[in-house]
Amino acid sequence: MRPPVVAQHAIGCIQQVLYLPGPERGINLVANHWEGWRMKNASQARPRFQSRERLATRTMLVVVPLVFSTLLAQGVTYKKLHEFHGTDGIQPVAGLVMDSKGNLYGTTFDGGTPPSASGTVFKVDRTGKETVVHSFRSSKDDGSFPTADLIRDAEGNLYGTTDEGGAFSLYGTVFKLNAQGKESVLYSFSGGTDGAFPEAGLIQDANGNLYGTTFDGGTTNCYIGAGLCGVVFKLDKNGKEAVLYSFTGPDGSRPAASLIMDAAGNLYGTTTRGGTVDDGIVFKLDPSGAETVLYSFSGADGAYPTAGLIMDAAGNLYGTTSGGGDRGDGIVFKLDPSGKETILHSFTNGADGAYPEASVIMDATGNLYGTTFGGGPAKHGVIFKLDPTGKETILYNFPTRAGGARSRARLVMDSKGNLYGTTQNGGDPACLCGVVFKLAP
């Protein structure tokens, strides 16, 4: 398996799975404190995050700052490819995967076929026609409420996770959809040492093994009355799960993002909490299962990374944090192989955006592209580009809910430089169930 050199998808190639992020469950970024949009039950509700005002006052660790500037791009064209209406899906919080014909595949957190609608897997073709590939039923032989990106193999099989559902009703699943849309539940989490609530997507190695994270479960209770710290797991082709690592708190907790793998088989990822001051970490897990904390966030240098990482040819890691930075509104960061962090951009909740919850992607010249959940003139979020010097260009401001609003999804880029993504809200005025969009340069 080659390392993930650039982050745009290699169309039709399994290597596109190496840097798929997953959104974090339960963040309401409109509020001063971040709260769950839903709660499992009293014993599993996630603790409140600290306010962004407090984050801005934290002491920065070793950081190399850049001078930030923001421009507005000219001549780009934004198009809604599909808007959701309910039975075809509600709230696409995850990013998309593209096949060699330009078809897009994704998930919605809710909606689908009544009466037990619990999210969908969908396909949108190049003309914008949507097909519901699978509607989750919230039953013991199915999953429910998918929050993560899909991956697609060379045979056209789709793989993903659901945050809930499965044989134990509540704790989530790993599933496969074949090219005809038939679903197989590959694994149901029990909520114990094997993990619970997989919010992140999967990656696949050359042997067909799947790797991922769970937000909860494991061996250590990180928060009194609020569940366990989460795990990194491997699932072989026979559906046998192995827990590669169980977080304990100082080494990270509550991972919500997909992993990446380098050529030596090392895994890299983030956790939303844990570390030195419980603001999250960047970690490495070697093939023997030994974990290294590569960086521990402390507020001013970033906090609460809900998104995954990408890696360039030199071994530098790039990512986002949904909080922290100069104003507590999130950052884009670079981490070199020695563990030195550079803040490439610190969001201000102004025209430049705020609260990036998705990972960035990278083009062949080193430019980064991403979305923010908030900020922009209408506070509905932005699509941004960062050049290698950290200069930001706003490619698109989401101006009204009708056009789509609040993206927490990673972008995908085609060979012509067109960007594709989803918004959690907006679209159909009667539903505001979210959209799939295209941005042409």
Summary of the structure (lengths in Angstrom):
residues: 441
radius of gyration: 19.3
end to end distance: 31.7
largest distance: 53.2
contacts: 1756
relative contact order: 0.17
helix: 3%
strand: 37%
